Amino acid sequence: MGGRRGGARGPRLGSGPVERAAYTPHTRPRWHVHFRVPHLRPAVEAAAALGGRTVSDVTSNASERWVALRDPDGALFTLTTSLTTKRAQEHHAR
């Protein structure tokens, strides 16, 4: 589920394994929020300055880069940035 605001993409929500949770009591259903940011590095630094911490390496595909973080209370979220055509070409040239 995602939203748009003024033509820009807003936060996207995902959920945990609802069907499997019924069969595995240690797996709880959960929300996972994805925030699209203009630039990943400054957003990660801002989250860290507010007490967040990264819990994954930066991952990418042909169109975007993302990293998972936890806030100071332990809630999981992902920061995502789109790769422009130029940034995507530079990414694939590495």
Distance bins in CASP14 RR format, pairs under 12 A and 6 or more apart:
PFRMAT RR
TARGET T0000
AUTHOR 0000-0000-0000
RMODE 2
METHOD distances of the structure
MODEL  1
1 9 0 0 0 0 0 1 0 0 0 0 0
1 10 0 0 0 0 0 1 0 0 0 0 0
1 11 0 0 0 0 1 0 0 0 0 0 0
1 12 1 0 0 1 0 0 0 0 0 0 0
1 13 1 0 1 0 0 0 0 0 0 0 0
1 14 1 0 0 1 0 0 0 0 0 0 0
1 15 0 0 0 0 1 0 0 0 0 0 0
1 31 0 0 0 0 1 0 0 0 0 0 0
1 32 0 0 0 0 0 1 0 0 0 0 0
1 33 0 0 0 0 0 1 0 0 0 0 0
1 34 0 0 0 0 0 1 0 0 0 0 0
2 8 0 0 0 0 0 1 0 0 0 0 0
2 9 1 0 0 1 0 0 0 0 0 0 0
2 10 1 0 0 1 0 0 0 0 0 0 0
2 11 1 0 0 1 0 0 0 0 0 0 0
2 12 1 0 1 0 0 0 0 0 0 0 0
2 13 1 0 0 1 0 0 0 0 0 0 0
2 14 0 0 0 0 1 0 0 0 0 0 0
2 33 0 0 0 0 0 1 0 0 0 0 0
2 34 0 0 0 0 1 0 0 0 0 0 0
2 35 0 0 0 0 0 1 0 0 0 0 0
2 36 0 0 0 0 1 0 0 0 0 0 0
2 80 0 0 0 0 0 1 0 0 0 0 0
3 9 1 0 0 1 0 0 0 0 0 0 0
3 10 1 0 1 0 0 0 0 0 0 0 0
3 11 1 0 0 1 0 0 0 0 0 0 0
3 12 1 0 0 1 0 0 0 0 0 0 0
3 13 0 0 0 0 1 0 0 0 0 0 0
3 33 0 0 0 0 0 1 0 0 0 0 0
3 34 0 0 0 0 0 1 0 0 0 0 0
3 35 0 0 0 0 0 1 0 0 0 0 0
3 36 0 0 0 0 1 0 0 0 0 0 0
4 10 1 0 0 1 0 0 0 0 0 0 0
4 11 0 0 0 0 0 1 0 0 0 0 0
4 12 0 0 0 0 0 1 0 0 0 0 0
4 36 0 0 0 0 0 1 0 0 0 0 0
5 11 0 0 0 0 1 0 0 0 0 0 0
5 36 0 0 0 0 0 1 0 0 0 0 0
7 36 0 0 0 0 0 1 0 0 0 0 0
8 35 0 0 0 0 0 1 0 0 0 0 0
8 36 1 0 0 1 0 0 0 0 0 0 0
8 37 0 0 0 0 0 1 0 0 0 0 0
8 38 0 0 0 0 1 0 0 0 0 0 0
8 82 0 0 0 0 0 1 0 0 0 0 0
9 34 0 0 0 0 1 0 0 0 0 0 0
9 35 0 0 0 0 0 1 0 0 0 0 0
9 36 1 0 1 0 0 0 0 0 0 0 0
9 37 0 0 0 0 0 1 0 0 0 0 0
9 38 0 0 0 0 0 1 0 0 0 0 0
9 64 0 0 0 0 0 1 0 0 0 0 0
9 80 0 0 0 0 1 0 0 0 0 0 0
9 81 0 0 0 0 0 1 0 0 0 0 0
9 82 0 0 0 0 1 0 0 0 0 0 0
10 33 0 0 0 0 0 1 0 0 0 0 0
10 34 0 0 0 0 1 0 0 0 0 0 0
10 35 1 0 0 1 0 0 0 0 0 0 0
10 36 1 0 1 0 0 0 0 0 0 0 0
10 37 0 0 0 0 0 1 0 0 0 0 0
10 80 0 0 0 0 0 1 0 0 0 0 0
10 82 0 0 0 0 0 1 0 0 0 0 0
11 31 0 0 0 0 0 1 0 0 0 0 0
11 32 0 0 0 0 0 1 0 0 0 0 0
11 33 1 0 1 0 0 0 0 0 0 0 0
11 34 1 0 0 1 0 0 0 0 0 0 0
11 35 1 0 1 0 0 0 0 0 0 0 0
11 36 1 0 0 1 0 0 0 0 0 0 0
11 37 0 0 0 0 0 1 0 0 0 0 0
11 77 0 0 0 0 1 0 0 0 0 0 0
11 78 0 0 0 0 1 0 0 0 0 0 0
11 79 0 0 0 0 0 1 0 0 0 0 0
11 80 0 0 0 0 1 0 0 0 0 0 0
12 31 0 0 0 0 0 1 0 0 0 0 0
12 32 0 0 0 0 1 0 0 0 0 0 0
12 33 1 0 0 1 0 0 0 0 0 0 0
12 34 1 0 1 0 0 0 0 0 0 0 0
12 35 0 0 0 0 1 0 0 0 0 0 0
12 36 1 0 0 1 0 0 0 0 0 0 0
12 64 0 0 0 0 0 1 0 0 0 0 0
12 66 0 0 0 0 0 1 0 0 0 0 0
12 77 0 0 0 0 0 1 0 0 0 0 0
12 78 0 0 0 0 1 0 0 0 0 0 0
12 79 0 0 0 0 0 1 0 0 0 0 0
12 80 1 0 0 1 0 0 0 0 0 0 0
13 30 0 0 0 0 0 1 0 0 0 0 0
13 31 1 0 1 0 0 0 0 0 0 0 0
13 32 1 0 0 1 0 0 0 0 0 0 0
13 33 1 0 1 0 0 0 0 0 0 0 0
13 34 1 0 0 1 0 0 0 0 0 0 0
13 35 0 0 0 0 0 1 0 0 0 0 0
13 77 0 0 0 0 0 1 0 0 0 0 0
13 78 0 0 0 0 0 1 0 0 0 0 0
14 29 0 0 0 0 0 1 0 0 0 0 0
14 30 0 0 0 0 1 0 0 0 0 0 0
14 31 1 0 0 1 0 0 0 0 0 0 0
14 32 1 0 1 0 0 0 0 0 0 0 0
14 33 1 0 0 1 0 0 0 0 0 0 0
14 34 1 0 0 1 0 0 0 0 0 0 0
14 76 0 0 0 0 0 1 0 0 0 0 0
14 77 0 0 0 0 0 1 0 0 0 0 0
14 78 0 0 0 0 1 0 0 0 0 0 0
15 21 0 0 0 0 0 1 0 0 0 0 0
15 28 0 0 0 0 0 1 0 0 0 0 0
15 29 1 0 0 1 0 0 0 0 0 0 0
15 30 1 0 0 1 0 0 0 0 0 0 0
15 31 1 0 1 0 0 0 0 0 0 0 0
15 32 1 0 0 1 0 0 0 0 0 0 0
15 33 0 0 0 0 0 1 0 0 0 0 0
15 34 0 0 0 0 0 1 0 0 0 0 0
15 76 0 0 0 0 0 1 0 0 0 0 0
16 24 0 0 0 0 0 1 0 0 0 0 0
16 27 0 0 0 0 1 0 0 0 0 0 0
16 28 0 0 0 0 1 0 0 0 0 0 0
16 29 1 0 1 0 0 0 0 0 0 0 0
16 30 1 0 1 0 0 0 0 0 0 0 0
16 31 1 0 0 1 0 0 0 0 0 0 0
16 32 1 0 0 1 0 0 0 0 0 0 0
16 76 0 0 0 0 0 1 0 0 0 0 0
17 23 0 0 0 0 1 0 0 0 0 0 0
17 24 0 0 0 0 1 0 0 0 0 0 0
17 26 0 0 0 0 0 1 0 0 0 0 0
17 27 1 0 1 0 0 0 0 0 0 0 0
17 28 0 0 0 0 1 0 0 0 0 0 0
17 29 1 0 0 1 0 0 0 0 0 0 0
17 30 0 0 0 0 1 0 0 0 0 0 0
17 32 0 0 0 0 0 1 0 0 0 0 0
18 24 0 0 0 0 0 1 0 0 0 0 0
18 27 0 0 0 0 1 0 0 0 0 0 0
18 28 0 0 0 0 1 0 0 0 0 0 0
18 29 1 0 1 0 0 0 0 0 0 0 0
18 30 0 0 0 0 1 0 0 0 0 0 0
18 31 0 0 0 0 0 1 0 0 0 0 0
19 27 0 0 0 0 0 1 0 0 0 0 0
19 29 0 0 0 0 1 0 0 0 0 0 0
20 26 0 0 0 0 0 1 0 0 0 0 0
20 27 1 0 1 0 0 0 0 0 0 0 0
20 28 0 0 0 0 0 1 0 0 0 0 0
20 29 0 0 0 0 1 0 0 0 0 0 0
21 27 1 0 1 0 0 0 0 0 0 0 0
21 28 1 0 0 1 0 0 0 0 0 0 0
21 29 1 0 1 0 0 0 0 0 0 0 0
21 30 0 0 0 0 1 0 0 0 0 0 0
22 28 0 0 0 0 0 1 0 0 0 0 0
22 29 0 0 0 0 1 0 0 0 0 0 0
28 76 0 0 0 0 0 1 0 0 0 0 0
30 74 0 0 0 0 0 1 0 0 0 0 0
30 75 0 0 0 0 1 0 0 0 0 0 0
30 76 1 0 0 1 0 0 0 0 0 0 0
30 77 0 0 0 0 0 1 0 0 0 0 0
31 75 0 0 0 0 1 0 0 0 0 0 0
31 76 0 0 0 0 1 0 0 0 0 0 0
31 77 0 0 0 0 1 0 0 0 0 0 0
31 78 0 0 0 0 0 1 0 0 0 0 0
32 55 0 0 0 0 0 1 0 0 0 0 0
32 66 0 0 0 0 0 1 0 0 0 0 0
32 68 0 0 0 0 1 0 0 0 0 0 0
32 69 0 0 0 0 0 1 0 0 0 0 0
32 70 0 0 0 0 0 1 0 0 0 0 0
32 75 0 0 0 0 1 0 0 0 0 0 0
32 76 1 0 1 0 0 0 0 0 0 0 0
32 77 1 0 0 1 0 0 0 0 0 0 0
32 78 1 0 0 1 0 0 0 0 0 0 0
32 80 0 0 0 0 0 1 0 0 0 0 0
33 68 0 0 0 0 0 1 0 0 0 0 0
33 69 0 0 0 0 0 1 0 0 0 0 0
33 70 0 0 0 0 0 1 0 0 0 0 0
33 71 0 0 0 0 0 1 0 0 0 0 0
33 75 0 0 0 0 1 0 0 0 0 0 0
33 76 0 0 0 0 1 0 0 0 0 0 0
33 77 1 0 1 0 0 0 0 0 0 0 0
33 78 1 0 0 1 0 0 0 0 0 0 0
33 79 0 0 0 0 1 0 0 0 0 0 0
33 80 0 0 0 0 0 1 0 0 0 0 0
34 64 0 0 0 0 0 1 0 0 0 0 0
34 66 1 0 0 1 0 0 0 0 0 0 0
34 67 0 0 0 0 0 1 0 0 0 0 0
34 68 0 0 0 0 1 0 0 0 0 0 0
34 69 0 0 0 0 0 1 0 0 0 0 0
34 76 0 0 0 0 0 1 0 0 0 0 0
34 77 1 0 0 1 0 0 0 0 0 0 0
34 78 1 0 1 0 0 0 0 0 0 0 0
34 79 1 0 0 1 0 0 0 0 0 0 0
34 80 1 0 1 0 0 0 0 0 0 0 0
34 81 0 0 0 0 0 1 0 0 0 0 0
35 43 1 0 0 1 0 0 0 0 0 0 0
35 44 0 0 0 0 0 1 0 0 0 0 0
35 46 0 0 0 0 0 1 0 0 0 0 0
35 47 0 0 0 0 1 0 0 0 0 0 0
35 66 0 0 0 0 1 0 0 0 0 0 0
35 67 0 0 0 0 0 1 0 0 0 0 0
35 68 0 0 0 0 0 1 0 0 0 0 0
35 69 0 0 0 0 1 0 0 0 0 0 0
35 71 0 0 0 0 0 1 0 0 0 0 0
35 76 0 0 0 0 0 1 0 0 0 0 0
35 77 1 0 0 1 0 0 0 0 0 0 0
35 78 1 0 0 1 0 0 0 0 0 0 0
35 79 1 0 1 0 0 0 0 0 0 0 0
35 80 1 0 0 1 0 0 0 0 0 0 0
35 81 0 0 0 0 1 0 0 0 0 0 0
36 43 0 0 0 0 1 0 0 0 0 0 0
36 63 0 0 0 0 0 1 0 0 0 0 0
36 64 0 0 0 0 1 0 0 0 0 0 0
36 65 0 0 0 0 0 1 0 0 0 0 0
36 66 0 0 0 0 1 0 0 0 0 0 0
36 77 0 0 0 0 0 1 0 0 0 0 0
36 78 0 0 0 0 1 0 0 0 0 0 0
36 79 0 0 0 0 1 0 0 0 0 0 0
36 80 1 0 1 0 0 0 0 0 0 0 0
36 81 1 0 0 1 0 0 0 0 0 0 0
36 82 1 0 0 1 0 0 0 0 0 0 0
36 83 0 0 0 0 0 1 0 0 0 0 0
37 43 1 1 0 0 0 0 0 0 0 0 0
37 44 0 0 0 0 1 0 0 0 0 0 0
37 45 0 0 0 0 0 1 0 0 0 0 0
37 46 0 0 0 0 1 0 0 0 0 0 0
37 47 0 0 0 0 1 0 0 0 0 0 0
37 64 0 0 0 0 0 1 0 0 0 0 0
37 65 0 0 0 0 0 1 0 0 0 0 0
37 66 0 0 0 0 1 0 0 0 0 0 0
37 67 0 0 0 0 0 1 0 0 0 0 0
37 69 0 0 0 0 0 1 0 0 0 0 0
37 77 0 0 0 0 0 1 0 0 0 0 0
37 78 0 0 0 0 0 1 0 0 0 0 0
37 79 1 0 1 0 0 0 0 0 0 0 0
37 80 1 0 0 1 0 0 0 0 0 0 0
37 81 1 0 1 0 0 0 0 0 0 0 0
37 82 0 0 0 0 1 0 0 0 0 0 0
38 46 0 0 0 0 0 1 0 0 0 0 0
38 65 0 0 0 0 0 1 0 0 0 0 0
38 79 0 0 0 0 0 1 0 0 0 0 0
38 80 0 0 0 0 0 1 0 0 0 0 0
38 81 1 0 0 1 0 0 0 0 0 0 0
38 82 0 0 0 0 1 0 0 0 0 0 0
38 83 0 0 0 0 0 1 0 0 0 0 0
38 84 0 0 0 0 0 1 0 0 0 0 0
38 87 0 0 0 0 0 1 0 0 0 0 0
39 45 0 0 0 0 1 0 0 0 0 0 0
39 46 0 0 0 0 0 1 0 0 0 0 0
39 65 0 0 0 0 1 0 0 0 0 0 0
39 79 0 0 0 0 1 0 0 0 0 0 0
39 80 0 0 0 0 0 1 0 0 0 0 0
39 81 1 0 0 1 0 0 0 0 0 0 0
39 82 0 0 0 0 0 1 0 0 0 0 0
39 83 0 0 0 0 0 1 0 0 0 0 0
39 84 0 0 0 0 0 1 0 0 0 0 0
39 87 0 0 0 0 0 1 0 0 0 0 0
40 46 0 0 0 0 0 1 0 0 0 0 0
40 47 0 0 0 0 0 1 0 0 0 0 0
40 54 0 0 0 0 0 1 0 0 0 0 0
40 57 0 0 0 0 0 1 0 0 0 0 0
40 58 1 0 0 1 0 0 0 0 0 0 0
40 59 0 0 0 0 0 1 0 0 0 0 0
40 60 0 0 0 0 1 0 0 0 0 0 0
40 64 0 0 0 0 1 0 0 0 0 0 0
40 65 1 0 1 0 0 0 0 0 0 0 0
40 66 1 0 0 1 0 0 0 0 0 0 0
40 67 1 0 0 1 0 0 0 0 0 0 0
40 68 0 0 0 0 0 1 0 0 0 0 0
40 69 0 0 0 0 0 1 0 0 0 0 0
40 78 0 0 0 0 0 1 0 0 0 0 0
40 79 1 0 0 1 0 0 0 0 0 0 0
40 80 1 0 0 1 0 0 0 0 0 0 0
40 81 1 0 1 0 0 0 0 0 0 0 0
40 82 0 0 0 0 0 1 0 0 0 0 0
40 83 0 0 0 0 0 1 0 0 0 0 0
40 87 0 0 0 0 0 1 0 0 0 0 0
40 91 0 0 0 0 0 1 0 0 0 0 0
41 47 0 0 0 0 0 1 0 0 0 0 0
41 48 0 0 0 0 0 1 0 0 0 0 0
41 54 0 0 0 0 0 1 0 0 0 0 0
41 58 0 0 0 0 1 0 0 0 0 0 0
41 65 0 0 0 0 1 0 0 0 0 0 0
41 67 0 0 0 0 1 0 0 0 0 0 0
41 79 0 0 0 0 1 0 0 0 0 0 0
41 81 0 0 0 0 1 0 0 0 0 0 0
42 48 0 0 0 0 0 1 0 0 0 0 0
42 49 0 0 0 0 0 1 0 0 0 0 0
42 79 0 0 0 0 0 1 0 0 0 0 0
42 81 0 0 0 0 0 1 0 0 0 0 0
43 49 0 0 0 0 0 1 0 0 0 0 0
43 50 0 0 0 0 0 1 0 0 0 0 0
43 52 0 0 0 0 0 1 0 0 0 0 0
43 54 0 0 0 0 0 1 0 0 0 0 0
43 58 0 0 0 0 0 1 0 0 0 0 0
43 65 0 0 0 0 0 1 0 0 0 0 0
43 66 0 0 0 0 0 1 0 0 0 0 0
43 67 0 0 0 0 1 0 0 0 0 0 0
43 69 0 0 0 0 1 0 0 0 0 0 0
43 77 0 0 0 0 0 1 0 0 0 0 0
43 78 0 0 0 0 0 1 0 0 0 0 0
43 79 1 0 1 0 0 0 0 0 0 0 0
43 80 0 0 0 0 1 0 0 0 0 0 0
43 81 1 0 0 1 0 0 0 0 0 0 0
44 50 0 0 0 0 0 1 0 0 0 0 0
44 51 0 0 0 0 0 1 0 0 0 0 0
44 52 0 0 0 0 1 0 0 0 0 0 0
44 53 0 0 0 0 1 0 0 0 0 0 0
44 54 1 0 0 1 0 0 0 0 0 0 0
44 55 0 0 0 0 0 1 0 0 0 0 0
44 56 0 0 0 0 0 1 0 0 0 0 0
44 57 0 0 0 0 0 1 0 0 0 0 0
44 58 0 0 0 0 1 0 0 0 0 0 0
44 65 0 0 0 0 0 1 0 0 0 0 0
44 66 0 0 0 0 0 1 0 0 0 0 0
44 67 1 0 0 1 0 0 0 0 0 0 0
44 68 0 0 0 0 0 1 0 0 0 0 0
44 69 1 0 0 1 0 0 0 0 0 0 0
44 77 0 0 0 0 0 1 0 0 0 0 0
44 78 0 0 0 0 0 1 0 0 0 0 0
44 79 1 0 0 1 0 0 0 0 0 0 0
44 80 0 0 0 0 0 1 0 0 0 0 0
44 81 0 0 0 0 0 1 0 0 0 0 0
45 51 0 0 0 0 0 1 0 0 0 0 0
45 52 0 0 0 0 0 1 0 0 0 0 0
45 53 0 0 0 0 0 1 0 0 0 0 0
45 54 0 0 0 0 0 1 0 0 0 0 0
45 67 0 0 0 0 0 1 0 0 0 0 0
45 69 0 0 0 0 0 1 0 0 0 0 0
45 79 0 0 0 0 0 1 0 0 0 0 0
46 52 0 0 0 0 1 0 0 0 0 0 0
46 69 0 0 0 0 0 1 0 0 0 0 0
46 79 0 0 0 0 1 0 0 0 0 0 0
47 53 0 0 0 0 1 0 0 0 0 0 0
47 54 0 0 0 0 1 0 0 0 0 0 0
47 55 0 0 0 0 0 1 0 0 0 0 0
47 67 0 0 0 0 1 0 0 0 0 0 0
47 68 0 0 0 0 0 1 0 0 0 0 0
47 69 1 0 1 0 0 0 0 0 0 0 0
47 70 0 0 0 0 1 0 0 0 0 0 0
47 71 1 0 0 1 0 0 0 0 0 0 0
47 72 0 0 0 0 1 0 0 0 0 0 0
47 75 0 0 0 0 0 1 0 0 0 0 0
47 77 0 0 0 0 1 0 0 0 0 0 0
47 78 0 0 0 0 0 1 0 0 0 0 0
47 79 1 0 0 1 0 0 0 0 0 0 0
48 54 1 0 0 1 0 0 0 0 0 0 0
48 55 0 0 0 0 0 1 0 0 0 0 0
48 67 0 0 0 0 0 1 0 0 0 0 0
48 69 0 0 0 0 1 0 0 0 0 0 0
48 70 0 0 0 0 0 1 0 0 0 0 0
48 71 0 0 0 0 0 1 0 0 0 0 0
48 72 0 0 0 0 0 1 0 0 0 0 0
48 79 0 0 0 0 0 1 0 0 0 0 0
49 72 0 0 0 0 0 1 0 0 0 0 0
50 69 0 0 0 0 0 1 0 0 0 0 0
50 70 0 0 0 0 0 1 0 0 0 0 0
50 71 1 0 0 1 0 0 0 0 0 0 0
50 72 1 0 0 1 0 0 0 0 0 0 0
50 73 0 0 0 0 0 1 0 0 0 0 0
51 69 0 0 0 0 1 0 0 0 0 0 0
51 70 0 0 0 0 1 0 0 0 0 0 0
51 71 1 0 0 1 0 0 0 0 0 0 0
51 72 1 0 1 0 0 0 0 0 0 0 0
51 73 0 0 0 0 1 0 0 0 0 0 0
51 74 0 0 0 0 0 1 0 0 0 0 0
51 75 0 0 0 0 0 1 0 0 0 0 0
52 67 0 0 0 0 0 1 0 0 0 0 0
52 68 0 0 0 0 0 1 0 0 0 0 0
52 69 1 0 1 0 0 0 0 0 0 0 0
52 70 1 0 0 1 0 0 0 0 0 0 0
52 71 1 0 1 0 0 0 0 0 0 0 0
52 72 1 0 1 0 0 0 0 0 0 0 0
52 73 0 0 0 0 1 0 0 0 0 0 0
52 74 0 0 0 0 1 0 0 0 0 0 0
52 75 0 0 0 0 1 0 0 0 0 0 0
52 76 0 0 0 0 0 1 0 0 0 0 0
52 77 0 0 0 0 1 0 0 0 0 0 0
52 79 0 0 0 0 0 1 0 0 0 0 0
53 67 0 0 0 0 0 1 0 0 0 0 0
53 68 0 0 0 0 0 1 0 0 0 0 0
53 69 1 0 0 1 0 0 0 0 0 0 0
53 70 1 0 1 0 0 0 0 0 0 0 0
53 71 0 0 0 0 1 0 0 0 0 0 0
53 72 0 0 0 0 1 0 0 0 0 0 0
53 73 0 0 0 0 0 1 0 0 0 0 0
53 74 0 0 0 0 1 0 0 0 0 0 0
53 75 0 0 0 0 0 1 0 0 0 0 0
53 76 0 0 0 0 0 1 0 0 0 0 0
53 77 0 0 0 0 0 1 0 0 0 0 0
54 66 0 0 0 0 0 1 0 0 0 0 0
54 67 1 0 1 0 0 0 0 0 0 0 0
54 68 1 0 0 1 0 0 0 0 0 0 0
54 69 1 0 1 0 0 0 0 0 0 0 0
54 70 0 0 0 0 1 0 0 0 0 0 0
54 71 0 0 0 0 0 1 0 0 0 0 0
54 76 0 0 0 0 0 1 0 0 0 0 0
54 77 0 0 0 0 0 1 0 0 0 0 0
54 78 0 0 0 0 0 1 0 0 0 0 0
54 79 0 0 0 0 1 0 0 0 0 0 0
55 67 0 0 0 0 1 0 0 0 0 0 0
55 68 1 0 1 0 0 0 0 0 0 0 0
55 69 1 0 0 1 0 0 0 0 0 0 0
55 70 1 0 1 0 0 0 0 0 0 0 0
55 71 0 0 0 0 0 1 0 0 0 0 0
55 74 0 0 0 0 1 0 0 0 0 0 0
55 75 0 0 0 0 0 1 0 0 0 0 0
55 76 1 0 0 1 0 0 0 0 0 0 0
55 77 0 0 0 0 1 0 0 0 0 0 0
55 78 0 0 0 0 1 0 0 0 0 0 0
55 79 0 0 0 0 0 1 0 0 0 0 0
56 65 0 0 0 0 0 1 0 0 0 0 0
56 66 0 0 0 0 1 0 0 0 0 0 0
56 67 1 0 1 0 0 0 0 0 0 0 0
56 68 1 0 1 0 0 0 0 0 0 0 0
56 69 0 0 0 0 1 0 0 0 0 0 0
56 70 0 0 0 0 0 1 0 0 0 0 0
56 76 0 0 0 0 1 0 0 0 0 0 0
56 77 0 0 0 0 0 1 0 0 0 0 0
56 78 0 0 0 0 1 0 0 0 0 0 0
56 79 0 0 0 0 0 1 0 0 0 0 0
57 65 0 0 0 0 0 1 0 0 0 0 0
57 66 0 0 0 0 0 1 0 0 0 0 0
57 67 1 0 0 1 0 0 0 0 0 0 0
57 68 0 0 0 0 1 0 0 0 0 0 0
57 69 0 0 0 0 0 1 0 0 0 0 0
58 64 0 0 0 0 0 1 0 0 0 0 0
58 65 1 0 1 0 0 0 0 0 0 0 0
58 66 1 0 0 1 0 0 0 0 0 0 0
58 67 1 0 1 0 0 0 0 0 0 0 0
58 68 0 0 0 0 1 0 0 0 0 0 0
58 69 0 0 0 0 0 1 0 0 0 0 0
58 78 0 0 0 0 0 1 0 0 0 0 0
58 79 0 0 0 0 1 0 0 0 0 0 0
58 80 0 0 0 0 0 1 0 0 0 0 0
58 81 0 0 0 0 1 0 0 0 0 0 0
58 83 0 0 0 0 0 1 0 0 0 0 0
58 91 0 0 0 0 0 1 0 0 0 0 0
59 65 1 0 0 1 0 0 0 0 0 0 0
59 66 1 0 1 0 0 0 0 0 0 0 0
59 67 1 0 0 1 0 0 0 0 0 0 0
59 68 0 0 0 0 1 0 0 0 0 0 0
59 78 0 0 0 0 1 0 0 0 0 0 0
59 79 0 0 0 0 0 1 0 0 0 0 0
59 80 0 0 0 0 1 0 0 0 0 0 0
59 81 0 0 0 0 0 1 0 0 0 0 0
59 91 0 0 0 0 0 1 0 0 0 0 0
60 66 1 0 0 1 0 0 0 0 0 0 0
60 67 0 0 0 0 1 0 0 0 0 0 0
60 80 0 0 0 0 1 0 0 0 0 0 0
60 81 0 0 0 0 1 0 0 0 0 0 0
60 82 0 0 0 0 0 1 0 0 0 0 0
60 83 1 0 0 1 0 0 0 0 0 0 0
60 87 0 0 0 0 1 0 0 0 0 0 0
60 88 0 0 0 0 1 0 0 0 0 0 0
60 90 0 0 0 0 0 1 0 0 0 0 0
60 91 1 0 0 1 0 0 0 0 0 0 0
60 92 0 0 0 0 1 0 0 0 0 0 0
60 94 0 0 0 0 0 1 0 0 0 0 0
61 80 0 0 0 0 0 1 0 0 0 0 0
61 81 0 0 0 0 0 1 0 0 0 0 0
61 82 0 0 0 0 0 1 0 0 0 0 0
61 83 0 0 0 0 1 0 0 0 0 0 0
61 88 0 0 0 0 1 0 0 0 0 0 0
61 91 0 0 0 0 1 0 0 0 0 0 0
61 92 0 0 0 0 0 1 0 0 0 0 0
62 82 0 0 0 0 0 1 0 0 0 0 0
62 83 1 0 0 1 0 0 0 0 0 0 0
62 84 0 0 0 0 0 1 0 0 0 0 0
62 85 0 0 0 0 0 1 0 0 0 0 0
62 87 0 0 0 0 0 1 0 0 0 0 0
62 88 1 0 0 1 0 0 0 0 0 0 0
62 89 0 0 0 0 0 1 0 0 0 0 0
62 91 0 0 0 0 1 0 0 0 0 0 0
62 92 1 0 0 1 0 0 0 0 0 0 0
63 80 0 0 0 0 0 1 0 0 0 0 0
63 81 0 0 0 0 0 1 0 0 0 0 0
63 82 1 0 0 1 0 0 0 0 0 0 0
63 83 1 0 1 0 0 0 0 0 0 0 0
63 84 0 0 0 0 1 0 0 0 0 0 0
63 85 0 0 0 0 1 0 0 0 0 0 0
63 87 0 0 0 0 1 0 0 0 0 0 0
63 88 1 0 0 1 0 0 0 0 0 0 0
63 89 0 0 0 0 0 1 0 0 0 0 0
63 91 0 0 0 0 1 0 0 0 0 0 0
63 92 0 0 0 0 0 1 0 0 0 0 0
64 78 0 0 0 0 0 1 0 0 0 0 0
64 79 0 0 0 0 0 1 0 0 0 0 0
64 80 1 0 1 0 0 0 0 0 0 0 0
64 81 1 0 0 1 0 0 0 0 0 0 0
64 82 1 0 1 0 0 0 0 0 0 0 0
64 83 1 0 1 0 0 0 0 0 0 0 0
64 84 0 0 0 0 0 1 0 0 0 0 0
64 87 0 0 0 0 1 0 0 0 0 0 0
64 88 0 0 0 0 1 0 0 0 0 0 0
64 91 0 0 0 0 1 0 0 0 0 0 0
65 78 0 0 0 0 0 1 0 0 0 0 0
65 79 0 0 0 0 1 0 0 0 0 0 0
65 80 1 0 0 1 0 0 0 0 0 0 0
65 81 1 0 1 0 0 0 0 0 0 0 0
65 82 0 0 0 0 1 0 0 0 0 0 0
65 83 1 0 0 1 0 0 0 0 0 0 0
65 84 0 0 0 0 0 1 0 0 0 0 0
65 87 0 0 0 0 1 0 0 0 0 0 0
65 88 0 0 0 0 1 0 0 0 0 0 0
65 90 0 0 0 0 0 1 0 0 0 0 0
65 91 1 0 0 1 0 0 0 0 0 0 0
66 77 0 0 0 0 0 1 0 0 0 0 0
66 78 1 0 1 0 0 0 0 0 0 0 0
66 79 1 0 0 1 0 0 0 0 0 0 0
66 80 1 0 1 0 0 0 0 0 0 0 0
66 81 1 0 0 1 0 0 0 0 0 0 0
66 82 0 0 0 0 0 1 0 0 0 0 0
66 83 0 0 0 0 0 1 0 0 0 0 0
67 76 0 0 0 0 0 1 0 0 0 0 0
67 77 0 0 0 0 1 0 0 0 0 0 0
67 78 1 0 0 1 0 0 0 0 0 0 0
67 79 1 0 1 0 0 0 0 0 0 0 0
67 80 0 0 0 0 1 0 0 0 0 0 0
67 81 0 0 0 0 1 0 0 0 0 0 0
68 74 0 0 0 0 0 1 0 0 0 0 0
68 75 0 0 0 0 0 1 0 0 0 0 0
68 76 1 0 0 1 0 0 0 0 0 0 0
68 77 1 0 0 1 0 0 0 0 0 0 0
68 78 1 0 1 0 0 0 0 0 0 0 0
68 79 0 0 0 0 1 0 0 0 0 0 0
68 80 0 0 0 0 0 1 0 0 0 0 0
69 75 0 0 0 0 1 0 0 0 0 0 0
69 76 1 0 0 1 0 0 0 0 0 0 0
69 77 1 0 1 0 0 0 0 0 0 0 0
69 78 1 0 0 1 0 0 0 0 0 0 0
69 79 1 0 0 1 0 0 0 0 0 0 0
69 80 0 0 0 0 0 1 0 0 0 0 0
70 76 1 0 1 0 0 0 0 0 0 0 0
70 77 1 0 0 1 0 0 0 0 0 0 0
70 78 0 0 0 0 0 1 0 0 0 0 0
70 79 0 0 0 0 0 1 0 0 0 0 0
71 77 1 0 0 1 0 0 0 0 0 0 0
71 78 0 0 0 0 0 1 0 0 0 0 0
71 79 0 0 0 0 0 1 0 0 0 0 0
81 87 0 0 0 0 1 0 0 0 0 0 0
81 88 0 0 0 0 0 1 0 0 0 0 0
81 91 0 0 0 0 0 1 0 0 0 0 0
82 88 0 0 0 0 1 0 0 0 0 0 0
82 91 0 0 0 0 0 1 0 0 0 0 0
83 89 0 0 0 0 1 0 0 0 0 0 0
83 90 0 0 0 0 1 0 0 0 0 0 0
83 91 1 0 1 0 0 0 0 0 0 0 0
83 92 0 0 0 0 1 0 0 0 0 0 0
84 90 0 0 0 0 1 0 0 0 0 0 0
84 91 0 0 0 0 0 1 0 0 0 0 0
85 91 0 0 0 0 0 1 0 0 0 0 0
85 92 0 0 0 0 0 1 0 0 0 0 0
86 92 0 0 0 0 0 1 0 0 0 0 0
86 93 0 0 0 0 0 1 0 0 0 0 0
87 93 0 0 0 0 0 1 0 0 0 0 0
87 94 0 0 0 0 0 1 0 0 0 0 0
88 94 0 0 0 0 0 1 0 0 0 0 0
END
